[in-house]
Amino acid sequence: MLKSLPENVISVITNYSSAVWLSCCKDGQKPMIARLSSIRIVDSDTVCCYVPARFFREPLIAIKKDHPVAVLAACVYNFESYQLKGTIEKVYDAETKEVEEQQVILEKFAEVLVGVGFSSPYFLKAYTDDSYSAVIIKVQDIFEQTPKHGTGFKVI
């Protein structure tokens, strides 16, 4: 049982310079991946993932309470990356305040992308949405995903 998220993992999964994804399997077979706009820490072993609605239609059908999922966060500057595996506790439509926060976070991530040579307007057009789903996940395991010796090993 996970007692708490390590500080280095929190730093990567909540950083504006990290790209984040959620993955699950439909009927235990077909893998599906959705680009997240951000991850918020709920408590010592729980995170909330925000998914732009346009990327969540098919995965939304597949996920349900207690369904296993994985989240990947990777910093675009140094490739420090972690995978969190757990189960879904709740899925809901993000509230107005949460949607507004996602817009701000995506704008900050777009600034990061400009710093590494990508187009901010293109990114914002592709990823900004008017509605988001929030997925609450109880984290059970964390794995190192940074490209280096030790990639794939369990952190906790």
C-alpha positions as CSV (number, residue, x, y, z in Angstrom):
1,M,0.0,0.0,0.0
2,L,1.4,3.4,-1.0
3,K,1.8,5.7,2.0
4,S,2.7,8.9,0.2
5,L,3.9,10.2,-3.1
6,P,7.7,11.0,-3.1
7,E,8.6,14.7,-3.6
8,N,10.5,14.1,-6.8
9,V,7.5,12.4,-8.3
10,I,5.2,15.2,-7.2
11,S,7.6,17.7,-8.7
12,V,7.4,16.0,-12.1
13,I,3.7,15.2,-12.2
14,T,2.6,18.7,-11.2
15,N,5.2,20.7,-13.1
16,Y,4.1,23.0,-16.0
17,S,7.0,21.6,-18.0
18,S,5.7,18.0,-17.9
19,A,3.6,16.3,-20.5
20,V,1.1,13.9,-19.0
21,W,-1.1,11.0,-20.2
22,L,-3.6,8.6,-18.9
23,S,-4.0,5.1,-20.2
24,C,-6.5,2.3,-19.7
25,C,-7.8,-0.7,-21.5
26,K,-11.2,-1.2,-23.0
27,D,-12.6,-4.5,-21.8
28,G,-9.1,-5.5,-20.7
29,Q,-7.8,-5.7,-24.2
30,K,-7.7,-2.5,-26.4
31,P,-5.3,0.0,-24.9
32,M,-6.4,3.7,-25.0
33,I,-4.3,6.8,-24.2
34,A,-5.6,10.3,-23.5
35,R,-3.5,13.4,-23.3
36,L,-4.0,15.2,-20.0
37,S,-4.0,18.9,-19.4
38,S,-2.7,18.5,-15.8
39,I,-2.5,16.4,-12.6
40,R,-3.4,17.7,-9.2
41,I,-2.5,16.1,-5.9
42,V,-5.6,15.2,-3.9
43,D,-3.9,13.6,-0.9
44,S,-0.9,11.4,0.0
45,D,-1.8,8.6,-2.4
46,T,-4.5,10.1,-4.7
47,V,-4.3,12.3,-7.8
48,C,-6.8,14.0,-10.0
49,C,-6.2,13.9,-13.7
50,Y,-7.8,16.5,-16.1
51,V,-8.6,15.3,-19.6
52,P,-9.8,17.6,-22.3
53,A,-13.2,16.2,-23.5
54,R,-12.0,15.8,-27.1
55,F,-9.5,13.2,-26.0
56,F,-11.7,11.4,-23.6
57,R,-14.7,10.2,-25.5
58,E,-13.6,6.6,-26.1
59,P,-11.6,6.1,-22.8
60,L,-14.6,7.4,-20.8
61,I,-16.7,4.5,-22.1
62,A,-14.0,2.0,-20.9
63,I,-13.2,3.4,-17.4
64,K,-15.2,2.9,-14.3
65,K,-14.8,2.8,-10.5
66,D,-12.0,0.4,-9.4
67,H,-10.8,0.1,-13.0
68,P,-7.0,-0.1,-13.3
69,V,-5.3,2.9,-15.0
70,A,-1.8,4.2,-15.5
71,V,-0.6,7.8,-15.7
72,L,2.7,8.9,-17.3
73,A,4.4,12.3,-16.6
74,A,7.5,13.3,-18.5
75,C,9.4,16.6,-18.1
76,V,10.2,18.0,-21.6
77,Y,13.4,19.6,-20.4
78,N,15.3,16.6,-18.8
79,F,13.0,13.6,-19.6
80,E,12.6,12.8,-15.9
81,S,9.5,10.5,-16.1
82,Y,7.3,8.5,-13.8
83,Q,4.4,6.1,-14.3
84,L,1.7,5.9,-11.6
85,K,-0.5,2.8,-11.6
86,G,-3.7,2.7,-9.6
87,T,-7.4,2.4,-9.8
88,I,-10.1,4.9,-10.5
89,E,-12.1,6.2,-7.6
90,K,-14.3,8.7,-9.4
91,V,-14.9,10.4,-12.8
92,Y,-16.8,13.7,-13.0
93,D,-17.2,16.7,-15.3
94,A,-14.8,19.4,-14.2
95,E,-16.4,22.4,-12.6
96,T,-16.0,25.9,-14.1
97,K,-13.2,26.8,-11.8
98,E,-11.3,23.7,-12.7
99,V,-11.8,24.3,-16.4
100,E,-10.4,27.9,-16.0
101,E,-7.4,26.4,-14.2
102,Q,-6.8,24.0,-17.1
103,Q,-6.7,26.9,-19.6
104,V,-4.0,28.6,-17.5
105,I,-2.0,25.4,-17.1
106,L,-2.1,24.8,-20.9
107,E,-1.0,28.3,-21.6
108,K,2.0,27.8,-19.3
109,F,2.8,24.5,-20.9
110,A,2.6,26.2,-24.3
111,E,5.3,28.7,-23.1
112,V,7.5,25.7,-22.2
113,L,6.9,24.2,-25.6
114,V,8.0,27.5,-27.3
115,G,11.2,27.3,-25.3
116,V,12.0,23.9,-26.9
117,G,11.0,24.9,-30.4
118,F,7.3,24.1,-30.8
119,S,4.4,26.3,-31.9
120,S,2.3,27.7,-29.0
121,P,-0.7,28.6,-31.1
122,Y,-0.8,25.1,-32.7
123,F,-0.6,23.4,-29.3
124,L,-3.3,25.6,-27.8
125,K,-5.6,25.0,-30.8
126,A,-5.0,21.3,-30.5
127,Y,-5.4,20.8,-26.8
128,T,-7.6,23.6,-25.3
129,D,-11.2,22.5,-24.8
130,D,-14.3,24.0,-23.2
131,S,-14.9,20.9,-21.1
132,Y,-12.8,18.5,-19.2
133,S,-13.3,15.3,-17.3
134,A,-11.6,14.8,-13.9
135,V,-10.4,11.4,-13.0
136,I,-9.6,10.7,-9.4
137,I,-7.0,7.9,-9.1
138,K,-5.8,6.0,-6.0
139,V,-2.1,5.4,-6.7
140,Q,-0.8,2.0,-5.8
141,D,2.6,1.8,-7.6
142,I,5.1,4.2,-9.0
143,F,7.7,3.2,-11.7
144,E,10.8,5.0,-12.9
145,Q,10.4,5.9,-16.6
146,T,13.3,8.3,-17.1
147,P,15.5,7.1,-20.0
148,K,18.5,5.8,-17.9
149,H,19.7,2.7,-16.1
150,G,16.9,1.7,-13.8
151,T,14.0,2.6,-16.2
152,G,11.0,0.4,-15.4
153,F,12.0,-0.3,-11.9
154,K,9.4,0.2,-9.1
155,V,10.0,3.4,-7.1
156,I,7.4,2.5,-4.5
